[in-house]
């Protein structure tokens, strides 16, 4: 969109139309002592050529994707993205995050979202998916609010300490506004203690939130956790890694009522923490309590297949403050990327990616365990990510790896992790299908192995 400065005559006409004499009159309600009485502290304007050179200098400070070996974990991962994902997602017809209100005017976009929902249902083993949420943290929080509506319990939510600490933080922000208690069950061994979970649950609990694989990469006893929640009438909410579902049991198969996920691994590159895509699916009986948009398939008067926005009465543009959620513009473009990625790989391709992650992660763990001063932090089974404990502190190991061209982490000391002993010694290591044996061996050598 071009930016055209208003002319003095246009400004005069606008001021006359609203009945004020000058632009300063628009700020009469702001006390004089709060008004800025000097020019903004900005550098002088640059010519186009100078500006381009300045931006290039800034860009050189970034680390270009692919220039280093990425073993970063903690919720965002360096998976391979087929070229077709970028080619399709960059088409002008799709290049928007917005979900249309007039369904009949945007059949192509609605079909994409319908296909996305279908794929998510197949992936999670649940009946209904929405057309996406913002990212993993808000997906957890929206699922919690959904559980409160389903159970009509609004006083207590139980979450495992092995759930991503930033997801727990977002959830706490949501719940603080309604005076709902968020009870965190410590996980000192990196996975849930089922007895402690059972003690935390009661008939006031709306839901139990767990993550599998969890923040530490470990695998939880998912069936037992779901049963424990449902025994007291609470819903079981599983936060999952979509890539892991190519190999691990689906949430619907082990009894989860709601499944959520960060969908970044499904064809979305690592990029400043977002935009990513939040995934949410549930059992059919809860669909009217679900947040976000739901796309349905029907036929028009002439019998042609068409797509519509279903159950719109749940949404904020219809029900305002009584809506199931305030989410409006969703992550449509990111949902498109996930749809293309899953369609290209298919079930067998996703399984192969998951198997590669498992094999390479376990090889990396064995190599790093041979480095003096480094040992596994936990003994639980894991998928593609694990925690190492560094005798001399995680910061030194991360710095040594970084200087050698490897990115590990994050370090656990920066997070609130109930029950975890000496988190400042620990850091995450994630190994995706992109990492090679040579890279893993070089990393171990760089760290002294």
C-alpha beads as a LAMMPS data file, in Angstrom:
LAMMPS data file: protein, C-alpha beads

449 atoms
448 bonds

1 atom types
1 bond types

-500.0 500.0 xlo xhi
-500.0 500.0 ylo yhi
-500.0 500.0 zlo zhi

Masses

1 110.0

Atoms # bond

1 1 1 0.000 0.000 0.000
2 1 1 1.418 3.383 -0.975
3 1 1 1.838 5.987 1.744
4 1 1 0.726 9.411 0.576
5 1 1 1.079 12.385 2.896
6 1 1 -2.059 14.458 3.431
7 1 1 -1.879 17.870 1.789
8 1 1 -2.549 20.988 3.896
9 1 1 -5.853 21.426 2.064
10 1 1 -6.920 17.862 2.853
11 1 1 -6.005 18.344 6.495
12 1 1 -8.057 21.545 6.607
13 1 1 -11.086 19.771 5.111
14 1 1 -10.846 16.900 7.599
15 1 1 -10.488 19.222 10.583
16 1 1 -13.443 21.271 9.360
17 1 1 -15.539 18.120 8.966
18 1 1 -15.010 17.085 12.600
19 1 1 -15.346 20.612 13.951
20 1 1 -11.880 21.457 15.285
21 1 1 -9.513 24.225 14.295
22 1 1 -6.158 22.421 14.416
23 1 1 -4.519 19.036 14.900
24 1 1 -3.419 20.042 18.403
25 1 1 -7.087 20.433 19.357
26 1 1 -7.436 16.660 18.934
27 1 1 -5.235 16.194 22.013
28 1 1 -7.044 18.613 24.345
29 1 1 -8.016 15.743 26.660
30 1 1 -4.335 14.944 27.306
31 1 1 -3.012 17.035 30.245
32 1 1 -0.433 19.586 29.167
33 1 1 2.270 18.199 31.487
34 1 1 2.013 14.808 29.753
35 1 1 2.481 16.121 26.229
36 1 1 5.832 15.833 24.477
37 1 1 7.163 19.310 23.801
38 1 1 10.245 18.382 21.792
39 1 1 10.821 16.501 18.537
40 1 1 11.047 12.734 18.751
41 1 1 14.578 11.491 19.404
42 1 1 15.051 9.914 15.987
43 1 1 18.121 9.848 13.743
44 1 1 18.025 11.963 10.599
45 1 1 16.384 10.511 7.519
46 1 1 18.537 8.524 5.095
47 1 1 18.525 8.424 1.339
48 1 1 17.335 5.142 -0.162
49 1 1 20.866 3.963 -0.936
50 1 1 22.070 4.836 2.579
51 1 1 19.067 3.126 4.144
52 1 1 19.667 -0.055 2.155
53 1 1 23.307 -0.133 3.276
54 1 1 22.268 0.416 6.902
55 1 1 19.758 -2.439 6.777
56 1 1 22.352 -4.745 5.230
57 1 1 24.714 -3.951 8.111
58 1 1 21.982 -4.871 10.577
59 1 1 21.176 -8.074 8.693
60 1 1 24.813 -9.191 8.872
61 1 1 24.430 -9.464 12.643
62 1 1 21.895 -12.274 12.193
63 1 1 22.872 -15.920 11.951
64 1 1 21.637 -17.200 8.605
65 1 1 19.538 -20.356 8.634
66 1 1 21.601 -23.357 7.591
67 1 1 24.958 -21.769 8.352
68 1 1 25.262 -23.645 11.674
69 1 1 24.254 -27.058 13.000
70 1 1 21.023 -26.598 14.940
71 1 1 20.344 -28.826 17.945
72 1 1 17.957 -26.309 19.507
73 1 1 14.812 -27.588 21.205
74 1 1 12.269 -26.332 23.687
75 1 1 9.262 -26.184 21.382
76 1 1 10.613 -25.075 17.983
77 1 1 12.653 -27.411 15.804
78 1 1 14.810 -27.430 12.686
79 1 1 12.897 -29.906 10.508
80 1 1 13.336 -30.206 6.756
81 1 1 10.732 -28.317 4.685
82 1 1 10.045 -29.510 1.111
83 1 1 10.374 -26.746 -1.501
84 1 1 6.755 -27.258 -2.563
85 1 1 5.571 -25.896 0.796
86 1 1 7.082 -22.467 0.083
87 1 1 5.990 -22.559 -3.560
88 1 1 2.334 -23.194 -2.726
89 1 1 2.150 -20.999 0.375
90 1 1 3.610 -18.013 -1.503
91 1 1 0.840 -17.965 -4.098
92 1 1 -0.989 -14.646 -3.925
93 1 1 -4.384 -16.362 -3.561
94 1 1 -3.270 -17.811 -0.218
95 1 1 -0.952 -15.129 1.094
96 1 1 -3.026 -13.917 4.042
97 1 1 -3.525 -15.003 7.641
98 1 1 -7.179 -14.071 7.560
99 1 1 -10.186 -16.372 7.599
100 1 1 -12.997 -14.940 5.445
101 1 1 -16.393 -14.112 6.915
102 1 1 -18.149 -14.542 3.571
103 1 1 -17.544 -18.232 3.030
104 1 1 -19.060 -18.345 -0.435
105 1 1 -16.541 -15.762 -1.633
106 1 1 -13.448 -17.751 -0.639
107 1 1 -14.065 -21.389 -1.442
108 1 1 -10.388 -22.124 -2.125
109 1 1 -9.244 -20.896 1.275
110 1 1 -12.059 -22.663 3.059
111 1 1 -11.242 -25.934 1.319
112 1 1 -7.636 -25.631 2.505
113 1 1 -8.810 -25.161 6.100
114 1 1 -11.219 -28.079 5.742
115 1 1 -8.357 -30.264 4.528
116 1 1 -6.215 -29.005 7.419
117 1 1 -8.922 -29.993 9.906
118 1 1 -9.224 -33.426 8.293
119 1 1 -5.479 -34.017 8.528
120 1 1 -5.350 -32.890 12.159
121 1 1 -8.197 -35.255 13.057
122 1 1 -6.362 -38.128 11.365
123 1 1 -3.146 -37.150 13.119
124 1 1 -4.656 -36.880 16.620
125 1 1 -7.286 -39.613 16.408
126 1 1 -9.985 -37.175 17.536
127 1 1 -13.264 -36.204 15.889
128 1 1 -13.125 -32.445 15.349
129 1 1 -10.420 -29.854 14.732
130 1 1 -10.727 -26.104 14.444
131 1 1 -9.098 -24.103 11.656
132 1 1 -6.063 -23.243 13.853
133 1 1 -5.077 -21.074 16.808
134 1 1 -2.112 -18.743 17.327
135 1 1 0.576 -21.132 18.658
136 1 1 1.217 -23.848 21.213
137 1 1 0.915 -21.735 24.357
138 1 1 -2.414 -20.156 23.518
139 1 1 -3.676 -23.526 22.266
140 1 1 -3.118 -24.950 25.764
141 1 1 -4.847 -21.972 27.373
142 1 1 -7.814 -22.096 24.993
143 1 1 -8.146 -25.827 25.687
144 1 1 -8.202 -25.131 29.428
145 1 1 -10.981 -22.571 29.022
146 1 1 -12.833 -25.049 26.816
147 1 1 -12.555 -27.703 29.550
148 1 1 -13.955 -25.265 32.082
149 1 1 -16.988 -24.691 29.853
150 1 1 -17.501 -28.430 29.336
151 1 1 -17.211 -29.399 33.016
152 1 1 -18.683 -26.182 34.446
153 1 1 -15.759 -26.122 36.874
154 1 1 -13.971 -22.796 37.159
155 1 1 -11.885 -22.995 40.328
156 1 1 -8.974 -25.305 39.623
157 1 1 -6.754 -26.545 36.788
158 1 1 -3.946 -29.081 37.262
159 1 1 -0.870 -29.023 35.030
160 1 1 2.266 -31.141 35.157
161 1 1 5.588 -29.434 35.836
162 1 1 6.908 -31.192 32.722
163 1 1 4.666 -29.062 30.492
164 1 1 6.574 -26.320 28.651
165 1 1 7.119 -23.537 31.239
166 1 1 6.123 -20.852 28.745
167 1 1 2.848 -22.691 28.048
168 1 1 2.226 -22.759 31.800
169 1 1 3.041 -19.068 32.008
170 1 1 0.550 -18.185 29.256
171 1 1 -2.062 -20.338 30.968
172 1 1 -1.426 -18.585 34.281
173 1 1 -1.950 -15.220 32.573
174 1 1 -5.315 -16.377 31.229
175 1 1 -6.480 -17.870 34.534
176 1 1 -5.359 -14.955 36.687
177 1 1 -8.150 -12.843 35.237
178 1 1 -10.864 -15.211 36.497
179 1 1 -9.317 -16.175 39.863
180 1 1 -8.847 -19.806 38.875
181 1 1 -6.081 -21.717 40.672
182 1 1 -3.389 -23.299 38.503
183 1 1 -1.887 -26.220 40.424
184 1 1 1.486 -27.422 39.123
185 1 1 2.550 -30.986 39.978
186 1 1 6.371 -31.147 40.270
187 1 1 8.182 -33.666 38.065
188 1 1 11.671 -34.087 39.587
189 1 1 12.361 -37.224 37.521
190 1 1 11.371 -35.553 34.256
191 1 1 8.006 -37.342 34.048
192 1 1 4.845 -37.436 36.134
193 1 1 4.551 -39.249 39.446
194 1 1 1.069 -40.761 39.080
195 1 1 0.455 -40.806 42.844
196 1 1 1.180 -37.084 43.130
197 1 1 -1.046 -36.395 40.130
198 1 1 -3.925 -38.314 41.722
199 1 1 -3.464 -36.358 44.965
200 1 1 -3.701 -33.044 43.085
201 1 1 -6.942 -33.956 41.298
202 1 1 -10.368 -33.575 42.918
203 1 1 -14.006 -32.904 42.057
204 1 1 -13.254 -29.189 41.602
205 1 1 -10.657 -29.813 38.881
206 1 1 -11.667 -28.787 35.358
207 1 1 -8.801 -30.524 33.569
208 1 1 -5.387 -32.112 33.728
209 1 1 -2.833 -30.764 31.246
210 1 1 0.144 -32.916 30.279
211 1 1 2.630 -32.888 27.416
212 1 1 3.900 -35.886 25.453
213 1 1 6.746 -35.813 24.599
214 1 1 7.070 -33.338 27.432
215 1 1 9.278 -30.263 27.727
216 1 1 12.253 -32.459 28.653
217 1 1 11.623 -34.685 25.634
218 1 1 10.506 -37.574 27.850
219 1 1 7.468 -39.768 27.247
220 1 1 4.682 -39.716 29.835
221 1 1 2.334 -42.534 30.887
222 1 1 -0.451 -41.021 28.828
223 1 1 -3.174 -43.649 29.297
224 1 1 -2.805 -43.562 33.078
225 1 1 -2.847 -39.752 33.143
226 1 1 -6.057 -39.613 31.094
227 1 1 -7.697 -42.195 33.346
228 1 1 -6.696 -40.267 36.479
229 1 1 -8.280 -37.058 35.178
230 1 1 -11.473 -38.713 34.012
231 1 1 -11.852 -40.580 37.319
232 1 1 -12.690 -37.249 39.000
233 1 1 -14.763 -35.926 36.081
234 1 1 -12.014 -33.685 34.691
235 1 1 -10.967 -33.540 31.052
236 1 1 -7.570 -34.807 29.909
237 1 1 -5.693 -32.313 27.708
238 1 1 -2.665 -33.640 25.832
239 1 1 -0.125 -31.248 24.325
240 1 1 1.786 -33.158 21.665
241 1 1 4.535 -32.855 19.069
242 1 1 2.775 -33.490 15.725
243 1 1 5.895 -35.107 14.252
244 1 1 5.908 -37.675 17.071
245 1 1 2.444 -38.864 16.024
246 1 1 4.002 -40.504 13.000
247 1 1 5.287 -43.091 15.470
248 1 1 3.686 -42.678 18.910
249 1 1 0.100 -43.400 19.938
250 1 1 -2.427 -40.719 19.026
251 1 1 -4.135 -38.706 21.805
252 1 1 -7.541 -40.041 20.816
253 1 1 -6.262 -43.607 21.123
254 1 1 -4.972 -43.245 24.686
255 1 1 -8.063 -41.435 25.970
256 1 1 -7.366 -37.700 25.734
257 1 1 -10.455 -35.492 25.502
258 1 1 -8.630 -32.569 23.877
259 1 1 -5.331 -32.521 21.993
260 1 1 -3.304 -29.382 21.366
261 1 1 0.035 -28.795 19.702
262 1 1 2.558 -26.315 18.439
263 1 1 2.474 -26.975 14.699
264 1 1 5.779 -25.285 13.830
265 1 1 7.383 -28.589 12.892
266 1 1 4.825 -29.075 10.109
267 1 1 6.535 -27.068 7.391
268 1 1 7.045 -23.776 9.241
269 1 1 10.620 -22.449 9.516
270 1 1 12.335 -21.226 12.664
271 1 1 11.766 -17.472 12.645
272 1 1 12.030 -15.193 15.667
273 1 1 9.509 -17.276 17.638
274 1 1 6.737 -17.006 15.056
275 1 1 4.387 -16.831 13.383
276 1 1 3.680 -20.468 14.144
277 1 1 0.338 -22.293 14.375
278 1 1 -1.696 -23.649 17.276
279 1 1 -3.465 -26.980 16.845
280 1 1 -6.605 -27.998 18.747
281 1 1 -8.783 -31.091 18.290
282 1 1 -11.407 -32.698 20.512
283 1 1 -14.140 -35.306 20.776
284 1 1 -17.344 -34.570 18.895
285 1 1 -19.533 -34.055 21.980
286 1 1 -17.458 -30.993 22.905
287 1 1 -17.571 -29.245 19.528
288 1 1 -19.950 -26.469 20.625
289 1 1 -17.520 -25.492 23.378
290 1 1 -14.542 -25.370 21.004
291 1 1 -12.781 -22.042 20.316
292 1 1 -11.950 -20.743 16.861
293 1 1 -13.369 -21.281 13.412
294 1 1 -14.693 -24.608 12.142
295 1 1 -15.050 -25.254 8.422
296 1 1 -17.720 -27.666 7.203
297 1 1 -18.544 -29.291 3.878
298 1 1 -22.038 -29.184 2.366
299 1 1 -23.774 -28.816 -1.022
300 1 1 -25.448 -25.787 -2.566
301 1 1 -28.911 -25.675 -4.160
302 1 1 -27.491 -27.076 -7.368
303 1 1 -25.861 -30.016 -5.618
304 1 1 -22.293 -28.735 -5.878
305 1 1 -19.857 -29.389 -3.053
306 1 1 -19.146 -26.233 -1.092
307 1 1 -17.511 -25.140 2.161
308 1 1 -18.955 -22.991 4.938
309 1 1 -18.144 -21.656 8.390
310 1 1 -19.975 -23.959 10.815
311 1 1 -21.412 -23.117 14.240
312 1 1 -20.629 -19.414 13.913
313 1 1 -22.908 -18.606 16.845
314 1 1 -19.981 -19.659 19.102
315 1 1 -17.726 -16.935 17.723
316 1 1 -16.892 -13.411 18.835
317 1 1 -18.162 -11.702 15.678
318 1 1 -21.634 -13.085 16.526
319 1 1 -21.797 -13.508 20.302
320 1 1 -19.332 -10.847 21.405
321 1 1 -18.603 -11.320 25.140
322 1 1 -20.476 -14.643 25.252
323 1 1 -18.279 -16.252 22.588
324 1 1 -16.228 -19.367 23.310
325 1 1 -13.078 -17.381 22.538
326 1 1 -11.854 -13.962 21.459
327 1 1 -9.737 -15.471 18.693
328 1 1 -10.554 -13.866 15.367
329 1 1 -7.909 -13.732 12.680
330 1 1 -6.253 -17.116 12.987
331 1 1 -3.076 -18.567 11.548
332 1 1 -4.553 -19.426 8.161
333 1 1 -1.329 -19.093 6.190
334 1 1 0.560 -21.268 8.667
335 1 1 -2.278 -23.811 8.622
336 1 1 -1.881 -23.910 4.846
337 1 1 1.821 -24.709 5.238
338 1 1 0.995 -27.517 7.657
339 1 1 -1.613 -28.871 5.230
340 1 1 0.817 -28.916 2.317
341 1 1 3.575 -30.462 4.444
342 1 1 1.391 -33.296 5.748
343 1 1 -0.084 -33.919 2.301
344 1 1 3.360 -34.163 0.718
345 1 1 4.730 -36.568 3.326
346 1 1 1.676 -38.747 3.829
347 1 1 1.435 -41.238 6.730
348 1 1 4.481 -43.240 5.660
349 1 1 6.628 -40.160 5.109
350 1 1 5.714 -38.773 8.534
351 1 1 6.567 -42.108 10.112
352 1 1 9.965 -42.107 8.393
353 1 1 10.703 -38.595 9.673
354 1 1 9.732 -39.651 13.209
355 1 1 11.884 -42.785 13.032
356 1 1 14.885 -40.785 11.831
357 1 1 14.431 -38.362 14.730
358 1 1 14.346 -41.210 17.257
359 1 1 17.399 -43.002 15.880
360 1 1 19.501 -39.868 15.540
361 1 1 18.506 -38.523 18.963
362 1 1 19.478 -41.771 20.667
363 1 1 22.789 -41.871 18.816
364 1 1 23.487 -38.269 19.863
365 1 1 22.623 -39.055 23.472
366 1 1 25.042 -41.989 23.509
367 1 1 27.839 -39.872 21.998
368 1 1 27.310 -36.982 24.408
369 1 1 27.183 -39.361 27.379
370 1 1 30.785 -40.220 26.514
371 1 1 31.929 -36.617 26.958
372 1 1 33.640 -36.085 30.348
373 1 1 31.445 -33.964 32.621
374 1 1 28.218 -34.606 30.669
375 1 1 25.561 -37.152 31.599
376 1 1 21.850 -37.756 30.903
377 1 1 19.676 -35.800 33.327
378 1 1 16.763 -38.259 33.288
379 1 1 16.243 -41.954 32.683
380 1 1 12.815 -41.869 31.036
381 1 1 12.264 -42.866 27.385
382 1 1 12.384 -39.951 24.943
383 1 1 11.539 -39.113 21.340
384 1 1 13.841 -36.578 19.621
385 1 1 14.883 -34.400 22.521
386 1 1 16.645 -35.012 25.821
387 1 1 18.279 -33.161 28.704
388 1 1 21.978 -33.342 29.485
389 1 1 23.478 -32.405 32.840
390 1 1 26.786 -30.549 32.625
391 1 1 29.037 -30.849 35.676
392 1 1 30.539 -27.383 35.189
393 1 1 27.250 -25.711 34.282
394 1 1 25.223 -25.538 31.092
395 1 1 26.385 -22.034 30.164
396 1 1 29.967 -23.129 29.537
397 1 1 28.925 -26.095 27.394
398 1 1 26.570 -23.952 25.320
399 1 1 29.297 -21.353 24.799
400 1 1 31.835 -23.980 23.733
401 1 1 29.342 -25.490 21.293
402 1 1 28.439 -22.090 19.879
403 1 1 32.070 -21.216 19.189
404 1 1 32.430 -24.495 17.296
405 1 1 29.388 -23.755 15.109
406 1 1 26.732 -25.721 17.006
407 1 1 23.591 -24.342 18.628
408 1 1 22.266 -26.285 21.635
409 1 1 19.704 -25.467 24.263
410 1 1 17.920 -23.766 25.702
411 1 1 19.502 -23.961 29.136
412 1 1 16.985 -24.945 31.808
413 1 1 18.194 -22.439 34.378
414 1 1 16.153 -19.669 32.746
415 1 1 12.839 -21.428 33.460
416 1 1 10.654 -22.086 36.493
417 1 1 10.800 -25.888 36.729
418 1 1 9.282 -27.197 39.988
419 1 1 11.238 -30.065 41.506
420 1 1 14.125 -30.070 39.009
421 1 1 17.462 -30.314 40.828
422 1 1 20.149 -27.782 39.822
423 1 1 18.527 -26.688 36.540
424 1 1 21.456 -24.345 35.853
425 1 1 23.508 -27.461 35.045
426 1 1 21.013 -28.722 32.469
427 1 1 20.218 -27.962 28.854
428 1 1 18.067 -29.424 26.113
429 1 1 19.401 -31.113 22.999
430 1 1 17.028 -31.741 20.075
431 1 1 17.944 -33.915 17.101
432 1 1 15.767 -33.835 13.996
433 1 1 15.967 -35.787 10.753
434 1 1 18.196 -33.016 9.315
435 1 1 21.145 -33.734 11.572
436 1 1 23.788 -36.081 10.212
437 1 1 26.043 -38.596 11.950
438 1 1 28.997 -36.402 11.020
439 1 1 27.430 -33.357 12.705
440 1 1 26.684 -35.359 15.845
441 1 1 30.215 -36.751 15.987
442 1 1 31.719 -33.295 15.455
443 1 1 29.532 -31.882 18.243
444 1 1 30.693 -34.559 20.664
445 1 1 34.314 -33.922 19.679
446 1 1 33.912 -30.152 20.116
447 1 1 32.617 -30.723 23.650
448 1 1 35.574 -32.943 24.514
449 1 1 34.309 -36.411 23.631

Bonds

1 1 1 2
2 1 2 3
3 1 3 4
4 1 4 5
5 1 5 6
6 1 6 7
7 1 7 8
8 1 8 9
9 1 9 10
10 1 10 11
11 1 11 12
12 1 12 13
13 1 13 14
14 1 14 15
15 1 15 16
16 1 16 17
17 1 17 18
18 1 18 19
19 1 19 20
20 1 20 21
21 1 21 22
22 1 22 23
23 1 23 24
24 1 24 25
25 1 25 26
26 1 26 27
27 1 27 28
28 1 28 29
29 1 29 30
30 1 30 31
31 1 31 32
32 1 32 33
33 1 33 34
34 1 34 35
35 1 35 36
36 1 36 37
37 1 37 38
38 1 38 39
39 1 39 40
40 1 40 41
41 1 41 42
42 1 42 43
43 1 43 44
44 1 44 45
45 1 45 46
46 1 46 47
47 1 47 48
48 1 48 49
49 1 49 50
50 1 50 51
51 1 51 52
52 1 52 53
53 1 53 54
54 1 54 55
55 1 55 56
56 1 56 57
57 1 57 58
58 1 58 59
59 1 59 60
60 1 60 61
61 1 61 62
62 1 62 63
63 1 63 64
64 1 64 65
65 1 65 66
66 1 66 67
67 1 67 68
68 1 68 69
69 1 69 70
70 1 70 71
71 1 71 72
72 1 72 73
73 1 73 74
74 1 74 75
75 1 75 76
76 1 76 77
77 1 77 78
78 1 78 79
79 1 79 80
80 1 80 81
81 1 81 82
82 1 82 83
83 1 83 84
84 1 84 85
85 1 85 86
86 1 86 87
87 1 87 88
88 1 88 89
89 1 89 90
90 1 90 91
91 1 91 92
92 1 92 93
93 1 93 94
94 1 94 95
95 1 95 96
96 1 96 97
97 1 97 98
98 1 98 99
99 1 99 100
100 1 100 101
101 1 101 102
102 1 102 103
103 1 103 104
104 1 104 105
105 1 105 106
106 1 106 107
107 1 107 108
108 1 108 109
109 1 109 110
110 1 110 111
111 1 111 112
112 1 112 113
113 1 113 114
114 1 114 115
115 1 115 116
116 1 116 117
117 1 117 118
118 1 118 119
119 1 119 120
120 1 120 121
121 1 121 122
122 1 122 123
123 1 123 124
124 1 124 125
125 1 125 126
126 1 126 127
127 1 127 128
128 1 128 129
129 1 129 130
130 1 130 131
131 1 131 132
132 1 132 133
133 1 133 134
134 1 134 135
135 1 135 136
136 1 136 137
137 1 137 138
138 1 138 139
139 1 139 140
140 1 140 141
141 1 141 142
142 1 142 143
143 1 143 144
144 1 144 145
145 1 145 146
146 1 146 147
147 1 147 148
148 1 148 149
149 1 149 150
150 1 150 151
151 1 151 152
152 1 152 153
153 1 153 154
154 1 154 155
155 1 155 156
156 1 156 157
157 1 157 158
158 1 158 159
159 1 159 160
160 1 160 161
161 1 161 162
162 1 162 163
163 1 163 164
164 1 164 165
165 1 165 166
166 1 166 167
167 1 167 168
168 1 168 169
169 1 169 170
170 1 170 171
171 1 171 172
172 1 172 173
173 1 173 174
174 1 174 175
175 1 175 176
176 1 176 177
177 1 177 178
178 1 178 179
179 1 179 180
180 1 180 181
181 1 181 182
182 1 182 183
183 1 183 184
184 1 184 185
185 1 185 186
186 1 186 187
187 1 187 188
188 1 188 189
189 1 189 190
190 1 190 191
191 1 191 192
192 1 192 193
193 1 193 194
194 1 194 195
195 1 195 196
196 1 196 197
197 1 197 198
198 1 198 199
199 1 199 200
200 1 200 201
201 1 201 202
202 1 202 203
203 1 203 204
204 1 204 205
205 1 205 206
206 1 206 207
207 1 207 208
208 1 208 209
209 1 209 210
210 1 210 211
211 1 211 212
212 1 212 213
213 1 213 214
214 1 214 215
215 1 215 216
216 1 216 217
217 1 217 218
218 1 218 219
219 1 219 220
220 1 220 221
221 1 221 222
222 1 222 223
223 1 223 224
224 1 224 225
225 1 225 226
226 1 226 227
227 1 227 228
228 1 228 229
229 1 229 230
230 1 230 231
231 1 231 232
232 1 232 233
233 1 233 234
234 1 234 235
235 1 235 236
236 1 236 237
237 1 237 238
238 1 238 239
239 1 239 240
240 1 240 241
241 1 241 242
242 1 242 243
243 1 243 244
244 1 244 245
245 1 245 246
246 1 246 247
247 1 247 248
248 1 248 249
249 1 249 250
250 1 250 251
251 1 251 252
252 1 252 253
253 1 253 254
254 1 254 255
255 1 255 256
256 1 256 257
257 1 257 258
258 1 258 259
259 1 259 260
260 1 260 261
261 1 261 262
262 1 262 263
263 1 263 264
264 1 264 265
265 1 265 266
266 1 266 267
267 1 267 268
268 1 268 269
269 1 269 270
270 1 270 271
271 1 271 272
272 1 272 273
273 1 273 274
274 1 274 275
275 1 275 276
276 1 276 277
277 1 277 278
278 1 278 279
279 1 279 280
280 1 280 281
281 1 281 282
282 1 282 283
283 1 283 284
284 1 284 285
285 1 285 286
286 1 286 287
287 1 287 288
288 1 288 289
289 1 289 290
290 1 290 291
291 1 291 292
292 1 292 293
293 1 293 294
294 1 294 295
295 1 295 296
296 1 296 297
297 1 297 298
298 1 298 299
299 1 299 300
300 1 300 301
301 1 301 302
302 1 302 303
303 1 303 304
304 1 304 305
305 1 305 306
306 1 306 307
307 1 307 308
308 1 308 309
309 1 309 310
310 1 310 311
311 1 311 312
312 1 312 313
313 1 313 314
314 1 314 315
315 1 315 316
316 1 316 317
317 1 317 318
318 1 318 319
319 1 319 320
320 1 320 321
321 1 321 322
322 1 322 323
323 1 323 324
324 1 324 325
325 1 325 326
326 1 326 327
327 1 327 328
328 1 328 329
329 1 329 330
330 1 330 331
331 1 331 332
332 1 332 333
333 1 333 334
334 1 334 335
335 1 335 336
336 1 336 337
337 1 337 338
338 1 338 339
339 1 339 340
340 1 340 341
341 1 341 342
342 1 342 343
343 1 343 344
344 1 344 345
345 1 345 346
346 1 346 347
347 1 347 348
348 1 348 349
349 1 349 350
350 1 350 351
351 1 351 352
352 1 352 353
353 1 353 354
354 1 354 355
355 1 355 356
356 1 356 357
357 1 357 358
358 1 358 359
359 1 359 360
360 1 360 361
361 1 361 362
362 1 362 363
363 1 363 364
364 1 364 365
365 1 365 366
366 1 366 367
367 1 367 368
368 1 368 369
369 1 369 370
370 1 370 371
371 1 371 372
372 1 372 373
373 1 373 374
374 1 374 375
375 1 375 376
376 1 376 377
377 1 377 378
378 1 378 379
379 1 379 380
380 1 380 381
381 1 381 382
382 1 382 383
383 1 383 384
384 1 384 385
385 1 385 386
386 1 386 387
387 1 387 388
388 1 388 389
389 1 389 390
390 1 390 391
391 1 391 392
392 1 392 393
393 1 393 394
394 1 394 395
395 1 395 396
396 1 396 397
397 1 397 398
398 1 398 399
399 1 399 400
400 1 400 401
401 1 401 402
402 1 402 403
403 1 403 404
404 1 404 405
405 1 405 406
406 1 406 407
407 1 407 408
408 1 408 409
409 1 409 410
410 1 410 411
411 1 411 412
412 1 412 413
413 1 413 414
414 1 414 415
415 1 415 416
416 1 416 417
417 1 417 418
418 1 418 419
419 1 419 420
420 1 420 421
421 1 421 422
422 1 422 423
423 1 423 424
424 1 424 425
425 1 425 426
426 1 426 427
427 1 427 428
428 1 428 429
429 1 429 430
430 1 430 431
431 1 431 432
432 1 432 433
433 1 433 434
434 1 434 435
435 1 435 436
436 1 436 437
437 1 437 438
438 1 438 439
439 1 439 440
440 1 440 441
441 1 441 442
442 1 442 443
443 1 443 444
444 1 444 445
445 1 445 446
446 1 446 447
447 1 447 448
448 1 448 449
